Amino acid sequence: MAMHLYFSLIPEALIASMLEPEQFGQYYATGHKFKSKGQALFFEIDPSFRHEYFDIDGAFARCLAKADGTPKNSVYISMYRVMEHLSMAAIGKLYLTTAMGATLGLKRAGGLPQPDQERHMFQDLAPINSLVVSVLEPAKYYADVTTQPSKFFSFPGMCFVELGLGPLARDPENGQEGDLPYTFLLHLREALLELQPGSKQNKLVHRVHSLQFPYRMVKEGFYLGIGEQLVHYPMLSHEVLRKEHSNWWRSANL
Protein backbone atom coordinates (compact mmCIF):
# COMPACT_ATOMS: atom_id res chain seq x y z
CA MET A 1 0.00 0.00 0.00
CA ALA A 2 1.16 3.53 -0.76
CA MET A 3 2.27 5.74 2.12
CA HIS A 4 0.76 9.20 2.51
CA LEU A 5 1.67 12.34 4.43
CA TYR A 6 -1.04 14.76 5.53
CA PHE A 7 -0.79 18.19 7.11
CA SER A 8 -3.92 18.59 9.22
CA LEU A 9 -5.25 22.00 10.24
CA ILE A 10 -7.77 20.78 12.86
CA PRO A 11 -5.60 20.30 14.86
CA GLU A 12 -2.27 21.34 13.34
CA ALA A 13 -0.43 18.06 12.84
CA LEU A 14 1.73 16.09 10.43
CA ILE A 15 0.34 12.59 9.99
CA ALA A 16 1.45 9.45 8.18
CA SER A 17 -1.31 7.24 6.82
CA MET A 18 -1.97 4.36 4.45
CA LEU A 19 -5.37 5.83 3.53
CA GLU A 20 -6.11 7.69 0.31
CA PRO A 21 -7.27 11.32 0.81
CA GLU A 22 -11.00 10.55 0.58
CA GLN A 23 -10.66 7.62 2.99
CA PHE A 24 -8.48 9.64 5.35
CA GLY A 25 -10.98 12.51 5.33
CA GLN A 26 -13.83 10.22 6.30
CA TYR A 27 -11.78 8.53 9.03
CA TYR A 28 -10.49 11.84 10.39
CA ALA A 29 -13.90 13.53 10.44
CA THR A 30 -16.11 10.70 11.65
CA GLY A 31 -14.04 7.74 12.82
CA HIS A 32 -14.84 4.28 11.54
CA LYS A 33 -18.23 3.99 13.23
CA PHE A 34 -19.42 7.58 12.68
CA LYS A 35 -19.52 8.12 16.45
CA SER A 36 -17.84 11.53 16.27
CA LYS A 37 -18.40 14.23 13.68
CA GLY A 38 -16.47 17.36 12.83
CA GLN A 39 -15.02 19.16 9.84
CA ALA A 40 -11.52 18.21 8.77
CA LEU A 41 -9.15 20.26 6.63
CA PHE A 42 -5.82 18.88 5.49
CA PHE A 43 -3.16 19.19 2.81
CA GLU A 44 -1.51 16.27 1.09
CA ILE A 45 2.28 16.42 1.45
CA ASP A 46 4.74 14.83 -0.97
CA PRO A 47 5.72 11.57 0.78
CA SER A 48 9.33 12.08 -0.31
CA PHE A 49 9.52 15.31 1.74
CA ARG A 50 12.02 15.23 4.58
CA HIS A 51 13.07 17.74 7.23
CA GLU A 52 15.28 17.13 10.24
CA TYR A 53 12.52 18.48 12.50
CA PHE A 54 10.30 15.49 11.64
CA ASP A 55 11.05 11.79 12.06
CA ILE A 56 9.13 10.87 8.93
CA ASP A 57 11.06 7.68 8.23
CA GLY A 58 10.43 6.51 11.78
CA ALA A 59 6.71 7.18 11.36
CA PHE A 60 6.60 5.34 8.04
CA ALA A 61 8.28 2.35 9.68
CA ARG A 62 5.44 2.25 12.24
CA CYS A 63 2.72 2.82 9.65
CA LEU A 64 2.06 -0.84 8.89
CA ALA A 65 -1.03 -2.71 7.77
CA LYS A 66 -2.73 -4.93 10.34
CA ALA A 67 -2.48 -8.71 10.20
CA ASP A 68 -5.76 -8.91 8.26
CA GLY A 69 -4.50 -6.44 5.67
CA THR A 70 -6.44 -3.45 7.01
CA PRO A 71 -4.44 -0.26 6.33
CA LYS A 72 -3.02 1.82 9.17
CA ASN A 73 -5.16 4.90 9.62
CA SER A 74 -2.69 7.32 11.16
CA VAL A 75 0.64 7.78 12.87
CA TYR A 76 1.13 11.26 14.30
CA ILE A 77 4.57 12.65 13.50
CA SER A 78 4.23 16.10 15.08
CA MET A 79 1.58 18.38 16.57
CA TYR A 80 3.75 21.42 17.22
CA ARG A 81 5.23 24.03 14.87
CA VAL A 82 4.42 21.89 11.86
CA MET A 83 3.71 24.50 9.18
CA GLU A 84 6.91 26.49 9.58
CA HIS A 85 9.01 23.38 8.91
CA LEU A 86 7.22 22.39 5.73
CA SER A 87 8.34 23.24 2.21
CA MET A 88 5.80 25.00 0.00
CA ALA A 89 7.00 22.87 -2.92
CA ALA A 90 6.01 19.70 -1.03
CA ILE A 91 2.44 20.85 -0.30
CA GLY A 92 -0.21 19.50 -2.66
CA LYS A 93 -3.98 19.70 -2.79
CA LEU A 94 -6.12 20.99 0.06
CA TYR A 95 -8.96 18.70 1.15
CA LEU A 96 -12.16 19.87 2.83
CA THR A 97 -14.11 17.19 4.66
CA THR A 98 -17.61 17.74 5.95
CA ALA A 99 -18.82 16.60 9.36
CA MET A 100 -20.43 13.64 7.57
CA GLY A 101 -17.13 12.55 6.03
CA ALA A 102 -17.49 13.73 2.41
CA THR A 103 -14.22 15.08 1.03
CA LEU A 104 -13.53 17.69 -1.68
CA GLY A 105 -10.07 18.44 -3.09
CA LEU A 106 -8.97 21.95 -4.09
CA LYS A 107 -6.04 22.76 -6.35
CA ARG A 108 -3.57 25.57 -5.81
CA ALA A 109 -4.01 28.60 -8.06
CA GLY A 110 -1.22 30.10 -10.11
CA GLY A 111 -1.52 33.41 -8.28
CA LEU A 112 -3.56 35.44 -5.83
CA PRO A 113 -7.03 36.86 -6.61
CA GLN A 114 -7.45 40.52 -7.43
CA PRO A 115 -7.96 42.54 -4.23
CA ASP A 116 -11.16 44.48 -3.61
CA GLN A 117 -11.89 47.50 -1.43
CA GLU A 118 -14.43 45.83 0.85
CA ARG A 119 -14.00 44.88 4.48
CA HIS A 120 -12.85 41.33 5.06
CA MET A 121 -13.27 38.61 7.67
CA PHE A 122 -10.52 36.04 8.12
CA GLN A 123 -10.69 32.81 10.09
CA ASP A 124 -7.15 31.91 11.10
CA LEU A 125 -6.75 28.13 10.90
CA ALA A 126 -3.12 27.53 11.93
CA PRO A 127 -1.05 28.11 13.98
CA ILE A 128 -3.78 30.13 15.79
CA ASN A 129 -7.55 30.14 15.43
CA SER A 130 -8.63 33.75 15.80
CA LEU A 131 -11.47 35.40 13.90
CA VAL A 132 -10.46 38.80 12.56
CA VAL A 133 -12.09 41.56 10.51
CA SER A 134 -9.81 43.76 8.45
CA VAL A 135 -9.60 46.52 5.86
CA LEU A 136 -6.56 44.71 4.44
CA GLU A 137 -6.86 42.39 1.46
CA PRO A 138 -5.52 38.85 2.06
CA ALA A 139 -1.91 39.35 0.93
CA LYS A 140 -1.51 42.50 3.05
CA TYR A 141 -3.22 40.84 6.00
CA TYR A 142 -0.79 37.93 5.76
CA ALA A 143 2.22 40.28 5.63
CA ASP A 144 0.86 42.25 8.58
CA VAL A 145 1.01 39.20 10.86
CA THR A 146 4.12 37.52 9.42
CA THR A 147 6.83 39.18 7.35
CA GLN A 148 5.97 42.87 7.96
CA PRO A 149 4.22 42.90 11.33
CA SER A 150 2.59 46.08 12.56
CA LYS A 151 2.40 44.70 16.10
CA PHE A 152 5.01 43.30 18.49
CA PHE A 153 4.16 39.72 17.54
CA SER A 154 4.44 37.79 14.29
CA PHE A 155 4.14 34.25 12.99
CA PRO A 156 6.50 32.29 10.72
CA GLY A 157 3.55 31.38 8.53
CA MET A 158 -0.22 31.11 8.56
CA CYS A 159 -3.13 29.33 6.98
CA PHE A 160 -6.43 31.21 6.88
CA VAL A 161 -9.72 31.39 5.02
CA GLU A 162 -11.75 34.43 4.02
CA LEU A 163 -15.41 34.19 5.00
CA GLY A 164 -18.18 36.20 3.37
CA LEU A 165 -19.73 39.22 5.06
CA GLY A 166 -22.50 39.91 2.55
CA PRO A 167 -23.74 43.53 2.60
CA LEU A 168 -21.84 44.14 5.87
CA ALA A 169 -18.60 44.22 3.88
CA ARG A 170 -19.72 47.50 2.29
CA ASP A 171 -22.02 48.94 4.94
CA PRO A 172 -21.51 47.40 8.39
CA GLU A 173 -23.91 49.84 10.05
CA ASN A 174 -26.95 49.55 7.79
CA GLY A 175 -26.26 46.50 5.61
CA GLN A 176 -28.89 43.78 5.75
CA GLU A 177 -27.89 40.56 7.49
CA GLY A 178 -29.81 38.47 4.99
CA ASP A 179 -28.91 34.79 5.33
CA LEU A 180 -25.60 35.31 7.13
CA PRO A 181 -25.35 32.29 9.46
CA TYR A 182 -23.18 33.87 12.16
CA THR A 183 -24.50 33.84 15.72
CA PHE A 184 -22.48 36.91 16.72
CA LEU A 185 -23.82 39.47 14.25
CA LEU A 186 -24.16 42.36 16.73
CA HIS A 187 -20.57 41.91 17.88
CA LEU A 188 -19.48 41.53 14.24
CA ARG A 189 -21.08 44.84 13.25
CA GLU A 190 -19.40 46.60 16.18
CA ALA A 191 -16.00 45.20 15.20
CA LEU A 192 -16.45 46.23 11.56
CA LEU A 193 -17.41 49.76 12.58
CA GLU A 194 -14.17 50.12 14.53
CA LEU A 195 -12.05 49.57 11.43
CA GLN A 196 -10.35 52.69 10.09
CA PRO A 197 -7.96 52.54 7.10
CA GLY A 198 -4.54 53.79 8.12
CA SER A 199 -5.15 53.48 11.87
CA LYS A 200 -7.33 50.54 12.96
CA GLN A 201 -6.73 48.04 10.17
CA ASN A 202 -7.53 44.79 12.02
CA LYS A 203 -9.99 44.00 14.79
CA LEU A 204 -10.37 40.75 16.69
CA VAL A 205 -13.89 39.40 16.67
CA HIS A 206 -12.96 36.34 18.71
CA ARG A 207 -9.48 35.72 20.10
CA VAL A 208 -10.08 31.96 20.10
CA HIS A 209 -12.78 30.91 17.67
CA SER A 210 -14.29 27.57 16.73
CA LEU A 211 -12.64 26.12 13.64
CA GLN A 212 -16.04 24.90 12.45
CA PHE A 213 -17.45 27.25 9.82
CA PRO A 214 -20.01 26.93 7.01
CA TYR A 215 -18.19 25.94 3.83
CA ARG A 216 -20.80 27.88 1.85
CA MET A 217 -19.50 31.10 3.40
CA VAL A 218 -15.97 30.74 2.01
CA LYS A 219 -15.48 33.85 -0.13
CA GLU A 220 -12.39 33.65 -2.36
CA GLY A 221 -10.80 30.58 -0.84
CA PHE A 222 -8.00 29.47 1.44
CA TYR A 223 -4.54 30.98 1.86
CA LEU A 224 -1.37 29.26 2.99
CA GLY A 225 1.81 31.20 3.73
CA ILE A 226 5.27 30.16 4.86
CA GLY A 227 7.71 33.02 5.24
CA GLU A 228 7.62 35.22 2.14
CA GLN A 229 5.56 32.71 0.15
CA LEU A 230 1.77 32.98 0.04
CA VAL A 231 -0.41 30.74 -2.13
CA HIS A 232 -4.13 30.56 -2.78
CA TYR A 233 -6.52 27.63 -3.01
CA PRO A 234 -9.68 28.97 -4.69
CA MET A 235 -13.04 27.73 -3.49
CA LEU A 236 -15.29 26.33 -6.20
CA SER A 237 -18.42 28.31 -7.00
CA HIS A 238 -21.74 27.21 -5.57
CA GLU A 239 -22.92 26.43 -9.10
CA VAL A 240 -19.97 24.11 -9.78
CA LEU A 241 -20.38 22.45 -6.39
CA ARG A 242 -24.07 21.80 -7.03
CA LYS A 243 -23.49 20.40 -10.53
CA GLU A 244 -20.20 18.52 -10.19
CA HIS A 245 -19.89 17.74 -6.48
CA SER A 246 -23.52 17.42 -5.44
CA ASN A 247 -22.95 14.75 -2.79
CA TRP A 248 -20.30 16.85 -1.06
CA TRP A 249 -22.43 20.00 -1.34
CA ARG A 250 -25.46 18.32 0.23
CA SER A 251 -23.27 16.92 3.00
CA ALA A 252 -21.77 20.35 3.64
CA ASN A 253 -25.20 21.93 4.06
CA LEU A 254 -26.91 19.39 6.31
N, C-alpha and C positions, 0 to 999 in steps of 0.2 A: 504494500500500500504506500502511496505517496505521502510524504511528510509535508505539513503546512505550518507556516508561522502566521500568527494573527496579532495585530496590535489593537487591543480592546480599549474603548473610551469609557465604558461603564462597567467596572472601574478601569482606570488606566492600568494596563497590564500587557506584557508580552507573553504569548501562549503558544506552545507547540501542540499540534493536534494531527490526528490521522483523518479527520473529517473534512469533506469538501465544504466550501463556504456556505452553501444552502443548508447542509446538514449541521454544520457548526452553529449557524445562526439559530436554528430551531432548538438545538441542545442548549445553547447559551441563554436563550430567552425563556424557555419553558421547562427545561429538564426533560428526561425521557418520558415521564408519566404526566406531563402537563400540570404538575402540582404547583409550580410557581410561574408567574407571568411578569414580564417586564421587557421594555424595549432593549435592544442591543445594537450597538454601533461598533464596527470594527473594520480595520484595514487589513488587506492581505499583504504580507511582507515576503519578499523574495527569499525562499528557503536557503539560498546560498549566502545570504547576508551574515556577516560576522562582525562583532565588536567586542573588545576585551571586557567591556562592562557586563556582558551577558554570557552565561555558560550555555550557549545554544547547543553545542555538541553533546554536553552532558544531559540536556533535556531530551534531545533526540534519542539518546541511548536508553532513556527511561520510557519513551513514548512507544510502547510495544503493544501489539494486538494481544487480546486475551486468548486463553487456550482454545476457546471455541471459534476463534477467528474474528470476534467482535473488535472493531477498531478502538483504539484509545481515544477518549474524548478530548482530554486536555492535560497538559503538564505546564504549570505556571513557571515561567522563567524569571520574571521580575514584576513587581507591582510598585516600583518607586523610580522616579526620574527616567521613565522609559523613553518618552518622545525625544528628549534632547540628545539621546545616544543613538537614535536611528538615522539612517541616511535617506534623504529624499528620493534618491535614485532607486532605493530598494522598496519603496512604498507603492503598492498597486491600487487596485480598486477599493472603493469604500462601500461597505455593505450596511444597509439599514434593515433591521429585523423588527417586525411588529411584536406586540405583546403575545400574539397568537402563534408566533414562530415563522411567519412568512418573510422571506428575505429578498431584497432588491439590491442589485449592484449598480454603482455609479462610477463612471469613468472620469478621469482627470481632464480638465479643459486645457487648451493650449495657452491660455492667458486668463487674465482677470476680467470680470464684466465691467462695462462702462459705469462709472460712478454717477449717482444722481444727487440732487440737492435736498432730498427729504431727510427727516430724522430716521434713525435706525435703532433696532433693538437686537442685541447680540446675546446669545446664550453661550457662555464659555463652557466647553466640554472637557478640556484637559489642558494644563494640569490643575486648574481650578474650575469651579462650577458656579460662577456668579452670573447674574442676569443684569445687563447694562444697557441703558439707552445712550445714544450718542449723536452728535452732529457730524461725526467723522464717517467717511465711507470706509468700507472694510480694510483696504490696504493701509490707510492712515491710522485706523483704529489699531490694527496689528502693530504697526511701528510704534505707536504711542505706549504700548505696554511691553514692548520687547526691545527693539534695536535703538529707538529714539524716545526713551521714556520721558514723560512730562512730570512724573512723580518720583518719589525716592525708591520705588520698587520697580522691578522688571522681571520678565520671564525669559528663559532661553528659547522658548517656542510656545505655540498655542494652537489648539484646534477649537474652532467656534462655528456656530451656525447663525445666519441672520433669519430672524422670524418677522413675519409680516405685522404691520401696525394698522393697516387699512387707512381710513381717513385721518386717523390720529397722527400719521406721519407728516401730514401737511398742516393740520389744524388741531393740535392737541387739546385746545380749550373747548372748541365747538364741534369738532368732528364727530360724526355718528359712530357709535360702537358697532352697529350692524351685527354680524355673526362672529365677532371676535370671541374666542373661547376662554380668554384669560379670566381668572377669578379675582384678580387684583387690579381691576380697571381704574378705580379711583386713585390708587397709589401710582399706577402707571401714568395717568394724566398729570399728576403732580410732579412726577419725575421729569416728564417731557417738558413741562412748562419751566422748569429750572434751567434747562439747557440754554446757553448763550454762546454763539460762535465767537471764538477768540478769548473767552474767559472760562465759562463752564461748558467744556466740550463733552464730558462723560458724566453720567450720573448712575450710581448703583440703584437698581430697583430691589434686588435681593442679593445680599452678600453671599449666601449659600442657597442655591436654588435647586429644586428637583430637576434631574436630568431627563425626566419624562416630559415630552412636549408633543403637540399634535404635528405629525409629519405634513399635514395639509397646510400648515402655517409657514413652512420653510419658504423664504422669499427667493433669493438668488441661488442659494445652495450652501455648501460647507466649505470652510477654509482651513487649511493646514499650513502652519509655518514653523520652520526650524531655522533659527538665526535670520539671515538676510533673505532666505527663500520663503516665498508664500505662494501656494497653489490653490486652485479652486476646483471643487467638484460640483458642477451644476446639478440642481434638482430638476427632474423631468417635470414637464407641464402636467397639469391636472388632466388635460385632454389625452395626452400620451399615456398617462398612468391608467386612465379609464379604458382606453382602447387596447393597449399592449400589455398591461400588467394588472388586469382587472382583479385577479385573486388577491394580489398584494394590496391593491387599493381598497378593496372591501375589508380586508383584514386590518388595515391601518385606520379605518373609520368606524370600527365596531364600538 
